[in-house]
Amino acid sequence: MSDPNQTGADTQKADAPLTPEAIAMLGKARRSFGISIGILLLGFMAIGIALVYRVMRDAPPPAVAENVVLPAGAQVVSAVVNEGAINVTYSVGGVTTLALFDQTTGELTRSVVIGSE
């Protein structure tokens, strides 16, 4: 086998230091490569963000019960949908009650008497 440092009489040896022009050319190539990779990574990030946005935007809204059952003659004071529950405040015969219903099924989960008038 031949020695890679001895490539011929008219060429430089492999261990010889680079000329300033060659060093400048390598620096320019490295900067160009770094900029290209940076732009490529930004493009991949933009695609990822767009995909996540589309998935989240097209997600169906949470199911909400169509109706809840209150006692006969109840007068509704307020109704709020909050954190998976439907909170209904109603008054029957002078007694105010807070009823918590399951958001998806509409079943009564808890009832709290607030006070009487």
LINURNOR-V261894 format. One record per run of one state. SS is the DSSP state (h for helix, s for strand, l for the rest). FROM is the first residue (numbers start at 0). LEN is the number of residues. If there is no record, write none. Layout:
SS;FROM;LEN
SS;FROM;LEN
//
This chain:
l;0;19
h;19;38
l;57;17
s;74;8
l;82;2
s;84;8
l;92;2
s;94;8
l;102;5
s;107;9
l;116;1
//
